[in-house]
Amino acid sequence: MSELRSQFTEGSTRWAVRRAQWRSMGISDSDMARPKIAIVNSSSGLSSCYSHLDDLAVVVKEAVADAGGLAFEIRTAAPSDFVTSAGRSGRYLMPSRDLVVNDVEVQVEGAVLDGMVCLASCDKTTPAQLMAAARLDIPTIIVIGGFQSAGSLDGERVDIDTVYECIGRYSRGDVSLDQLTAFTEHAITSPGVCAGLGTANSMHIMAEALGMTMPGSAPVRATSETMNHLARQAGERIVAMIGEELRPRAILTPGAFLNAVRVALAIGASVNVVRHLAAVAVEAGLDLDVVRLIEEAQDTPLLCGVKPNGPALVEDLEDAGGCGAVLSRLSDMIDLDQLTVSGLTIGEVLEESERKPGDLLRTVDDPYAPFSGLMILRGTLAPNGAIVKRSAVEGALSTFTGPARVFRTEAEAMDALGSGEIQAGDVVVLRGLGPKGGPGTVFAASFVAAVAGAGMATEIAVVTDGELSGLNRGLTVGQVMPEAAEGGPLAAVRDGDMIEIDLDRRALDLVVPADEVAERLAGEPVLDPAPRGWLQIYRRNVSPIEHGATIVGEPERRQ
């Protein structure tokens, strides 16, 4: 092992003051000579997503010690999409990702530690930890916190998605408050993230596809022996990684991102993985256009139908072999030479993987559907692209043309849905909700879920620059780029304008003459005032969402 960066020169100021601190904590000189490893824990009592991570941290710390390392547990913010979204209509959610990145930098780089094991859970923590790993470029392993167990009511499965969609039925008077309350009582029966291919499970899978987890990590049941076993493996492995000087930027290469994109398209991952993968690429110093990468990988077929893309459950995907099994099915379409934190290449990992029986995962030659799970649309309404979860569009619906119904807030759209003002054939536009416009990407996901719950998922379309959920289904076009606040054409849409969505042509168009659109967009976009504090700082610094909506500043590019 080369000299540890955490070993300060004896007699120096840094050595003396740190030694005084650590000796008061009972740390011996022999322990101080070990590799010093941060256990990045986003534990929180606010959300079931994080409520089990303290126990998981103990598992990792013990494994680090057994392997000859010295573990320090540090805490970060713990944003939960279903709890932290309450304040300012979800505006804190996207900015919280970058808050966590900088939190990790301050604590780990400030203390000059040698490596990190990051405990990942809800939507924003996994991308934040990947971004921090790419920025700091010290040996790092992501440990997956797993997905929650669902319950049952009157013999039927009930999960958080059931609750989510039931809100739309309640707003229309189709279910009572007592019925909605009963669903909330039974939906979640364990810690962990939302079941289904929402953003959390999708990003867990992306972390493995990128090579940043121990093989076989995602998806995984929270609190299971498998989860704890993988955590122990990570605690042991991180010490060896430091000795090998295996750093994230040796793993996070263009080939790794291609592998992740292929997996995302093959499973019908959350639309939000696009912005998060772009952000990780920026932090890794890669000149990589993730949106274009998705367009170029559209020959990747959908290999499974996991909720909301089909009837299968996320636990079925785990039982079928998870991310590793998907990579195996895609072996002719991915870069098998990409390194993983295990020290093995993807190809070597797949050679050692256990083949699991079952018919959930289809093959490239006989797919679940011939199209990719995610699709990029471009056109006069989205010149830089927009994203649709093609696998969650019900039935044979591939084209939709209708008049725009424009809303500035999700609450206004929810009221219009409940009152019957939104009619079949409408294209609901939720705009001014992007990273800069919010500021912080504002929630539109609850409205989309309510549309499905109200039985209108095949009757209307939704186009937005706001925050969506990977659990959303229906003809929903998100991450419209540029966002309205960046002067994108979405800002020019008026009630009654015709909008055309054509999945076959991958097109999203505003049927308004170009000169009229330019006239409407003349001048600087008018933004609502940003509240004083973190959201104001975020607006001043956030990059366009096609570049990951990071606040890292000028992008670094590797030589």
C-alpha positions as CSV (number, residue, x, y, z in Angstrom):
1,M,0.0,0.0,0.0
2,S,1.3,3.5,-0.9
3,E,1.5,6.1,1.8
4,L,-2.0,7.1,2.9
5,R,-3.0,10.7,2.2
6,S,-4.5,10.8,5.7
7,Q,-1.1,10.3,7.3
8,F,0.1,13.7,8.3
9,T,3.8,14.4,9.1
10,E,4.5,13.8,12.8
11,G,5.1,17.0,14.7
12,S,3.1,19.1,12.2
13,T,0.2,21.3,13.3
14,R,-2.3,19.1,11.4
15,W,-0.9,16.0,13.0
16,A,-0.9,17.4,16.6
17,V,-4.3,18.9,16.7
18,R,-6.0,15.9,15.0
19,R,-4.2,13.5,17.3
20,A,-5.4,15.4,20.3
21,Q,-8.9,15.1,19.1
22,W,-8.8,11.5,18.3
23,R,-6.9,10.4,21.4
24,S,-9.7,12.0,23.5
25,M,-12.1,9.7,21.6
26,G,-10.2,6.6,22.6
27,I,-8.5,6.1,19.2
28,S,-5.1,4.4,19.5
29,D,-1.9,5.3,17.6
30,S,-2.1,2.0,15.8
31,D,-5.7,2.7,14.7
32,M,-4.6,6.1,13.5
33,A,-2.2,4.5,11.2
34,R,-4.9,2.5,9.4
35,P,-6.8,3.6,6.2
36,K,-9.4,6.1,7.3
37,I,-12.8,5.6,5.8
38,A,-15.9,7.6,5.9
39,I,-19.2,5.8,6.3
40,V,-21.5,8.3,4.6
41,N,-24.9,7.8,6.4
42,S,-28.0,9.8,5.5
43,S,-30.0,8.3,8.4
44,S,-33.1,10.3,9.4
45,G,-36.1,9.9,11.6
46,L,-38.2,11.8,9.1
47,S,-38.7,9.0,6.6
48,S,-38.9,5.2,6.4
49,C,-36.5,5.4,3.5
50,Y,-33.7,6.0,6.0
51,S,-34.9,4.6,9.3
52,H,-32.7,1.5,9.1
53,L,-29.5,3.0,7.9
54,D,-28.0,3.3,11.4
55,D,-28.1,-0.5,11.8
56,L,-26.5,-0.8,8.3
57,A,-23.7,1.6,9.2
58,V,-22.8,-0.7,12.2
59,V,-22.4,-3.6,9.8
60,V,-20.1,-1.7,7.5
61,K,-18.0,-0.2,10.3
62,E,-17.4,-3.7,11.8
63,A,-16.4,-5.0,8.4
64,V,-14.0,-2.1,7.9
65,A,-12.4,-2.7,11.2
66,D,-12.0,-6.4,10.5
67,A,-10.3,-5.6,7.3
68,G,-7.8,-3.3,8.9
69,G,-9.4,0.1,8.4
70,L,-10.6,2.9,10.7
71,A,-14.2,3.9,10.0
72,F,-15.7,7.3,10.8
73,E,-19.5,7.7,10.4
74,I,-20.6,11.1,9.0
75,R,-24.1,12.3,8.4
76,T,-25.6,14.2,5.5
77,A,-29.0,15.7,4.6
78,A,-31.6,13.0,4.0
79,P,-34.2,14.2,1.4
80,S,-37.3,12.1,1.0
81,D,-39.5,12.6,-2.1
82,F,-42.6,11.9,-0.1
83,V,-41.6,13.9,3.0
84,T,-39.2,16.7,2.0
85,S,-41.6,17.5,-0.9
86,A,-44.1,19.1,1.5
87,G,-42.2,22.4,1.8
88,R,-42.4,24.9,-1.1
89,S,-44.1,22.3,-3.4
90,G,-41.1,20.0,-3.6
91,R,-38.6,22.8,-4.5
92,Y,-36.0,21.4,-2.0
93,L,-35.8,18.0,-3.7
94,M,-33.4,18.6,-6.6
95,P,-31.3,21.2,-4.7
96,S,-31.0,18.7,-1.9
97,R,-29.0,16.4,-4.2
98,D,-26.3,19.0,-4.7
99,L,-26.4,19.9,-1.0
100,V,-25.5,16.3,-0.2
101,V,-22.7,16.4,-2.7
102,N,-21.1,19.4,-1.1
103,D,-21.8,18.1,2.4
104,V,-19.8,15.0,1.6
105,E,-17.0,17.1,0.1
106,V,-16.7,19.3,3.1
107,Q,-16.6,16.4,5.6
108,V,-14.5,13.9,3.7
109,E,-12.1,16.2,1.8
110,G,-11.9,18.6,4.7
111,A,-10.8,15.7,7.0
112,V,-8.5,14.2,4.2
113,L,-9.9,10.7,4.6
114,D,-8.8,7.9,2.4
115,G,-12.0,6.4,1.1
116,M,-15.8,6.3,1.4
117,V,-18.6,3.7,1.8
118,C,-21.9,5.5,1.0
119,L,-25.2,4.2,2.3
120,A,-27.7,5.0,-0.5
121,S,-31.5,5.1,-0.1
122,C,-34.1,7.6,-1.4
123,D,-34.0,9.2,-4.8
124,K,-31.4,11.9,-4.4
125,T,-28.9,10.2,-2.2
126,T,-27.6,7.7,-4.7
127,P,-26.9,10.3,-7.4
128,A,-25.4,12.7,-4.9
129,Q,-23.1,10.0,-3.6
130,L,-22.0,9.0,-7.1
131,M,-21.4,12.7,-7.9
132,A,-19.3,13.1,-4.7
133,A,-17.3,10.0,-5.5
134,A,-16.6,11.4,-9.0
135,R,-15.7,14.8,-7.7
136,L,-13.4,13.7,-4.9
137,D,-12.0,10.7,-6.8
138,I,-11.1,8.7,-3.7
139,P,-11.9,4.9,-3.4
140,T,-15.7,4.7,-3.0
141,I,-18.3,2.0,-2.8
142,I,-22.1,2.6,-2.8
143,V,-24.1,0.3,-0.5
144,I,-27.8,0.0,-1.4
145,G,-30.3,0.5,1.4
146,G,-33.0,-1.5,-0.3
147,F,-36.7,-1.3,-1.0
148,Q,-39.6,-1.4,1.4
149,S,-42.2,-4.2,1.8
150,A,-45.8,-3.5,0.7
151,G,-48.9,-4.5,2.6
152,S,-52.3,-5.8,1.8
153,L,-55.9,-4.7,2.4
154,D,-58.9,-6.9,1.8
155,G,-56.7,-9.4,0.1
156,E,-55.2,-6.9,-2.4
157,R,-51.6,-5.7,-2.5
158,V,-51.3,-2.1,-1.3
159,D,-48.1,0.0,-1.8
160,I,-47.1,3.6,-1.9
161,D,-48.1,3.7,-5.6
162,T,-51.6,2.7,-4.6
163,V,-51.7,5.6,-2.2
164,Y,-50.3,8.0,-4.8
165,E,-52.8,7.2,-7.5
166,C,-55.7,7.0,-5.0
167,I,-55.3,10.7,-4.4
168,G,-56.7,11.4,-7.9
169,R,-59.7,9.1,-7.2
170,Y,-60.3,10.9,-3.9
171,S,-60.1,14.3,-5.5
172,R,-62.9,13.3,-7.9
173,G,-65.0,11.7,-5.1
174,D,-64.5,8.1,-6.3
175,V,-63.2,7.0,-2.9
176,S,-63.8,8.3,0.6
177,L,-61.3,9.8,3.0
178,D,-61.7,6.6,5.1
179,Q,-60.7,4.5,2.2
180,L,-57.7,6.7,1.4
181,T,-56.7,6.6,5.0
182,A,-56.9,2.8,5.0
183,F,-54.5,2.6,2.1
184,T,-52.0,4.8,4.0
185,E,-52.3,2.4,7.0
186,H,-51.2,-0.6,5.0
187,A,-49.0,0.6,2.2
188,I,-45.6,0.4,3.8
189,T,-44.6,-2.4,6.2
190,S,-40.8,-2.0,6.4
191,P,-38.0,0.5,6.0
192,G,-36.6,1.2,2.5
193,V,-37.4,3.1,-0.6
194,C,-40.6,2.8,-2.7
195,A,-41.2,-0.5,-4.4
196,G,-41.3,-0.4,-8.2
197,L,-39.0,1.2,-10.7
198,G,-39.2,4.6,-9.2
199,T,-36.2,6.9,-9.2
200,A,-34.7,5.3,-6.0
201,N,-34.6,1.7,-7.3
202,S,-33.7,2.9,-10.7
203,M,-30.7,4.8,-9.4
204,H,-29.7,1.9,-7.2
205,I,-29.6,-0.2,-10.4
206,M,-27.7,2.6,-12.2
207,A,-25.0,2.5,-9.5
208,E,-24.4,-1.2,-10.1
209,A,-24.5,-0.8,-13.9
210,L,-21.8,1.9,-13.6
211,G,-19.7,-0.5,-11.5
212,M,-19.9,1.4,-8.3
213,T,-21.5,-1.2,-6.1
214,M,-20.5,-4.7,-5.1
215,P,-21.9,-7.2,-7.7
216,G,-25.5,-8.3,-7.1
217,S,-26.4,-5.2,-5.1
218,A,-29.6,-4.0,-6.8
219,P,-32.4,-4.1,-6.4
220,V,-32.4,-5.6,-2.9
221,R,-35.0,-6.0,-0.1
222,A,-34.3,-3.6,2.8
223,T,-33.1,-5.2,6.1
224,S,-32.6,-8.5,4.3
225,E,-29.6,-10.8,5.0
226,T,-28.6,-10.2,1.3
227,M,-28.4,-6.4,2.0
228,N,-26.4,-6.9,5.1
229,H,-24.1,-9.4,3.4
230,L,-23.4,-6.9,0.6
231,A,-22.7,-4.2,3.2
232,R,-20.1,-6.4,4.9
233,Q,-18.5,-7.1,1.5
234,A,-18.3,-3.4,0.9
235,G,-16.7,-2.7,4.3
236,E,-14.0,-5.3,3.6
237,R,-13.5,-4.4,0.0
238,I,-13.0,-0.6,0.5
239,V,-9.8,-1.2,2.5
240,A,-8.4,-3.3,-0.4
241,M,-9.4,-0.6,-2.9
242,I,-7.4,2.0,-1.0
243,G,-4.3,-0.3,-1.2
244,E,-5.0,-0.8,-4.9
245,E,-5.6,2.9,-5.5
246,L,-8.7,2.0,-7.5
247,R,-10.5,5.3,-7.8
248,P,-14.0,6.2,-9.2
249,R,-12.7,7.9,-12.3
250,A,-11.1,4.6,-13.4
251,I,-14.6,3.1,-13.2
252,L,-16.8,6.1,-14.3
253,T,-15.7,6.1,-18.0
254,P,-17.8,6.7,-21.1
255,G,-18.2,2.9,-21.5
256,A,-19.7,2.7,-18.0
257,F,-22.3,5.3,-18.8
258,L,-23.2,3.4,-22.0
259,N,-23.7,0.3,-19.9
260,A,-25.9,2.2,-17.5
261,V,-28.0,3.8,-20.3
262,R,-28.5,0.3,-21.9
263,V,-29.8,-1.1,-18.6
264,A,-32.0,2.0,-18.0
265,L,-33.6,1.5,-21.4
266,A,-33.9,-2.3,-21.0
267,I,-35.8,-2.1,-17.7
268,G,-37.8,1.1,-18.3
269,A,-36.1,3.1,-15.5
270,S,-37.3,6.4,-14.1
271,V,-37.0,9.4,-16.4
272,N,-35.0,11.1,-13.7
273,V,-32.0,8.8,-14.2
274,V,-31.1,11.0,-17.3
275,R,-30.5,14.1,-15.3
276,H,-28.7,12.2,-12.6
277,L,-26.4,10.3,-14.9
278,A,-25.6,13.6,-16.7
279,A,-24.7,15.2,-13.3
280,V,-22.4,12.3,-12.4
281,A,-20.7,12.6,-15.8
282,V,-20.1,16.3,-15.2
283,E,-18.6,15.6,-11.8
284,A,-16.4,12.9,-13.4
285,G,-15.0,15.5,-15.9
286,L,-16.4,13.7,-18.9
287,D,-17.5,15.5,-22.1
288,L,-20.5,13.2,-22.4
289,D,-24.0,14.1,-23.7
290,V,-26.2,11.6,-21.9
291,V,-29.3,12.7,-23.7
292,R,-27.6,11.9,-27.1
293,L,-26.3,8.6,-25.6
294,I,-29.9,7.6,-24.9
295,E,-30.9,8.5,-28.5
296,E,-28.0,6.5,-29.9
297,A,-29.0,3.4,-27.8
298,Q,-32.6,3.2,-28.9
299,D,-31.9,-0.2,-30.4
300,T,-32.1,-1.5,-26.8
301,P,-35.4,-3.3,-26.3
302,L,-37.5,-3.5,-23.1
303,L,-36.7,-6.8,-21.4
304,C,-39.2,-6.8,-18.5
305,G,-42.4,-5.3,-17.4
306,V,-41.8,-4.2,-13.8
307,K,-44.3,-1.9,-12.2
308,P,-45.2,0.8,-13.5
309,N,-44.2,-0.7,-16.9
310,G,-46.1,-4.0,-16.3
311,P,-47.5,-6.4,-13.7
312,A,-44.2,-7.6,-12.2
313,L,-42.9,-6.3,-8.9
314,V,-39.4,-5.1,-8.1
315,E,-38.9,-8.1,-5.8
316,D,-39.4,-10.2,-8.9
317,L,-36.6,-8.4,-10.6
318,E,-34.3,-9.1,-7.6
319,D,-35.3,-12.7,-7.6
320,A,-34.5,-12.9,-11.3
321,G,-30.9,-11.7,-10.7
322,G,-31.4,-7.9,-10.8
323,C,-29.0,-5.6,-12.5
324,G,-26.5,-8.4,-13.1
325,A,-29.0,-10.5,-15.0
326,V,-30.0,-7.5,-17.1
327,L,-26.4,-6.9,-18.0
328,S,-26.0,-10.5,-18.9
329,R,-29.0,-10.3,-21.3
330,L,-27.3,-7.2,-22.8
331,S,-23.8,-8.7,-23.1
332,D,-23.6,-8.2,-26.8
333,M,-24.6,-4.5,-26.5
334,I,-22.4,-3.4,-23.6
335,D,-18.8,-2.8,-22.8
336,L,-17.7,-5.9,-20.9
337,D,-14.2,-4.5,-20.2
338,Q,-15.5,-1.8,-17.8
339,L,-14.0,-2.0,-14.3
340,T,-16.1,-2.4,-11.1
341,V,-15.3,-1.6,-7.5
342,S,-14.8,-5.4,-7.0
343,G,-11.6,-5.1,-9.1
344,L,-13.2,-7.3,-11.8
345,T,-14.5,-6.2,-15.1
346,I,-18.2,-6.4,-15.9
347,G,-17.4,-9.4,-18.1
348,E,-15.6,-11.2,-15.3
349,V,-18.4,-10.4,-12.9
350,L,-20.9,-11.9,-15.3
351,E,-18.8,-15.1,-15.7
352,E,-18.9,-15.6,-12.0
353,S,-22.6,-14.8,-11.6
354,E,-25.1,-17.4,-10.6
355,R,-27.7,-17.9,-13.4
356,K,-31.2,-17.7,-11.9
357,P,-34.2,-19.4,-13.4
358,G,-37.4,-17.6,-14.3
359,D,-39.1,-15.9,-17.2
360,L,-39.3,-12.3,-16.0
361,L,-36.3,-11.1,-18.0
362,R,-36.7,-11.7,-21.7
363,T,-33.8,-11.7,-24.3
364,V,-32.8,-9.1,-26.8
365,D,-34.1,-11.4,-29.6
366,D,-37.4,-12.1,-27.8
367,P,-38.0,-8.9,-25.7
368,Y,-40.9,-7.9,-23.6
369,A,-41.5,-5.0,-26.0
370,P,-39.5,-4.0,-29.1
371,F,-38.9,-0.4,-28.0
372,S,-36.7,1.1,-25.3
373,G,-38.2,1.9,-21.9
374,L,-37.1,5.6,-22.2
375,M,-37.3,7.8,-25.3
376,I,-36.0,11.2,-26.1
377,L,-38.4,13.5,-28.0
378,R,-37.3,16.6,-29.9
379,G,-39.1,19.3,-31.8
380,T,-40.3,22.8,-31.7
381,L,-41.4,22.5,-28.1
382,A,-38.2,20.7,-27.0
383,P,-35.2,21.6,-29.2
384,N,-32.8,20.2,-26.7
385,G,-34.9,17.1,-26.0
386,A,-37.6,15.9,-23.6
387,I,-38.1,12.4,-22.0
388,V,-41.0,10.0,-22.0
389,K,-41.1,6.7,-20.2
390,R,-42.3,4.8,-23.2
391,S,-42.7,1.6,-21.3
392,A,-45.3,3.2,-19.0
393,V,-47.5,4.6,-21.8
394,E,-50.6,2.4,-21.7
395,G,-51.9,0.5,-24.7
396,A,-51.0,1.3,-28.3
397,L,-51.1,5.0,-27.7
398,S,-48.2,6.5,-29.7
399,T,-49.6,9.8,-31.0
400,F,-51.6,12.5,-29.3
401,T,-52.6,16.0,-30.5
402,G,-54.7,18.3,-28.4
403,P,-55.1,21.8,-27.0
404,A,-52.8,23.0,-24.3
405,R,-54.1,23.7,-20.7
406,V,-51.4,25.7,-19.1
407,F,-50.7,25.7,-15.3
408,R,-48.0,27.3,-13.2
409,T,-48.5,25.1,-10.2
410,E,-49.4,21.5,-9.5
411,A,-52.0,22.7,-7.0
412,E,-53.9,24.6,-9.8
413,A,-53.8,21.6,-12.0
414,M,-55.0,19.3,-9.2
415,D,-58.0,21.6,-8.6
416,A,-58.8,21.6,-12.3
417,L,-58.7,17.8,-12.4
418,G,-60.9,17.5,-9.4
419,S,-63.5,19.9,-10.7
420,G,-63.6,18.3,-14.1
421,E,-62.2,21.3,-16.0
422,I,-59.5,19.1,-17.6
423,Q,-61.2,17.2,-20.4
424,A,-60.2,14.1,-22.5
425,G,-58.0,15.3,-25.3
426,D,-56.3,18.0,-23.4
427,V,-52.5,18.4,-23.2
428,V,-51.8,19.7,-19.7
429,V,-48.7,21.9,-19.6
430,L,-47.0,22.4,-16.2
431,R,-44.3,24.9,-16.7
432,G,-41.9,27.2,-14.9
433,L,-41.1,24.3,-12.6
434,G,-37.6,23.4,-13.7
435,P,-34.4,23.8,-11.7
436,K,-34.0,27.5,-12.4
437,G,-37.7,28.3,-12.7
438,G,-38.8,26.8,-9.4
439,P,-36.1,27.4,-8.2
440,G,-35.5,23.7,-7.6
441,T,-37.5,21.3,-9.7
442,V,-41.1,21.6,-8.6
443,F,-43.3,18.6,-8.0
444,A,-45.5,17.6,-10.9
445,A,-45.5,13.9,-10.1
446,S,-48.5,14.0,-7.8
447,F,-50.7,15.5,-10.5
448,V,-49.6,12.7,-13.0
449,A,-50.4,10.1,-10.4
450,A,-53.7,11.6,-9.7
451,V,-54.5,11.6,-13.5
452,A,-53.8,7.8,-13.5
453,G,-55.9,7.4,-10.4
454,A,-58.8,9.3,-12.0
455,G,-58.7,6.9,-14.9
456,M,-57.5,9.5,-17.4
457,A,-54.0,8.2,-18.1
458,T,-55.0,7.3,-21.7
459,E,-57.3,10.4,-22.2
460,I,-54.9,13.3,-21.7
461,A,-51.2,14.0,-22.1
462,V,-48.9,15.9,-19.7
463,V,-45.9,18.0,-20.7
464,T,-43.7,19.5,-18.0
465,D,-40.3,20.8,-17.0
466,G,-41.2,19.9,-13.4
467,E,-40.3,16.9,-11.2
468,L,-41.7,13.6,-12.1
469,S,-41.6,10.2,-10.4
470,G,-40.4,7.0,-11.9
471,L,-43.7,5.5,-10.7
472,N,-45.7,7.8,-13.0
473,R,-47.5,6.2,-15.9
474,G,-49.4,7.5,-18.9
475,L,-48.4,9.8,-21.8
476,T,-46.2,12.1,-19.7
477,V,-43.4,14.0,-21.3
478,G,-40.9,15.4,-18.7
479,Q,-37.6,17.3,-18.5
480,V,-38.5,19.5,-21.4
481,M,-35.3,21.2,-22.4
482,P,-34.6,24.1,-22.3
483,E,-36.9,24.7,-19.3
484,A,-39.2,27.6,-19.5
485,A,-37.1,29.7,-17.2
486,E,-34.1,29.3,-19.6
487,G,-36.2,30.8,-22.4
488,G,-37.3,27.4,-23.8
489,P,-40.4,27.3,-26.1
490,L,-42.4,25.8,-23.2
491,A,-42.6,29.4,-21.9
492,A,-44.5,30.5,-25.1
493,V,-47.4,28.0,-24.8
494,R,-50.8,29.5,-24.3
495,D,-54.1,27.9,-23.5
496,G,-55.6,26.5,-26.7
497,D,-52.4,26.1,-28.6
498,M,-52.2,22.7,-30.3
499,I,-49.4,20.4,-29.2
500,E,-48.4,17.3,-31.1
501,I,-46.7,14.3,-29.5
502,D,-45.6,11.5,-31.8
503,L,-43.6,8.7,-30.3
504,D,-43.1,7.0,-33.6
505,R,-41.2,10.1,-34.9
506,R,-39.9,10.9,-31.4
507,A,-41.3,14.4,-31.9
508,L,-42.8,17.0,-29.5
509,D,-44.1,20.1,-31.4
510,L,-45.9,23.3,-30.7
511,V,-48.2,24.0,-33.6
512,V,-47.6,27.7,-33.6
513,P,-45.7,29.6,-36.4
514,A,-42.0,30.0,-35.5
515,D,-42.1,33.8,-35.8
516,E,-45.1,34.0,-33.3
517,V,-43.2,31.8,-30.9
518,A,-40.2,34.1,-31.1
519,E,-42.3,37.1,-30.5
520,R,-43.8,35.5,-27.4
521,L,-40.4,34.7,-26.1
522,A,-38.9,38.1,-26.7
523,G,-37.1,39.5,-23.7
524,E,-35.8,37.8,-20.6
525,P,-38.0,35.2,-18.9
526,V,-39.8,36.6,-15.9
527,L,-39.1,34.5,-12.8
528,D,-40.9,34.4,-9.6
529,P,-38.8,35.7,-6.7
530,A,-36.6,33.0,-5.1
531,P,-36.9,32.7,-1.3
532,R,-33.9,33.8,0.6
533,G,-31.5,31.0,1.5
534,W,-30.6,27.8,-0.2
535,L,-33.1,28.0,-3.1
536,Q,-31.8,31.4,-4.0
537,I,-28.2,30.2,-4.0
538,Y,-29.3,27.2,-6.1
539,R,-31.0,29.4,-8.8
540,R,-27.9,31.6,-9.1
541,N,-25.6,28.7,-9.8
542,V,-27.6,25.8,-11.3
543,S,-26.7,24.6,-14.8
544,P,-29.3,23.7,-17.5
545,I,-31.0,20.4,-16.8
546,E,-29.5,18.8,-19.9
547,H,-26.2,19.2,-18.2
548,G,-27.4,17.6,-15.0
549,A,-28.7,20.7,-13.2
550,T,-25.5,20.7,-11.1
551,I,-24.0,23.6,-9.2
552,V,-20.4,22.5,-9.7
553,G,-19.5,25.6,-11.7
554,E,-17.6,25.5,-14.9
555,P,-17.3,21.8,-16.1
556,E,-14.0,20.2,-15.7
557,R,-12.9,18.1,-18.7
558,R,-10.5,15.2,-18.4
559,Q,-7.4,15.4,-20.7
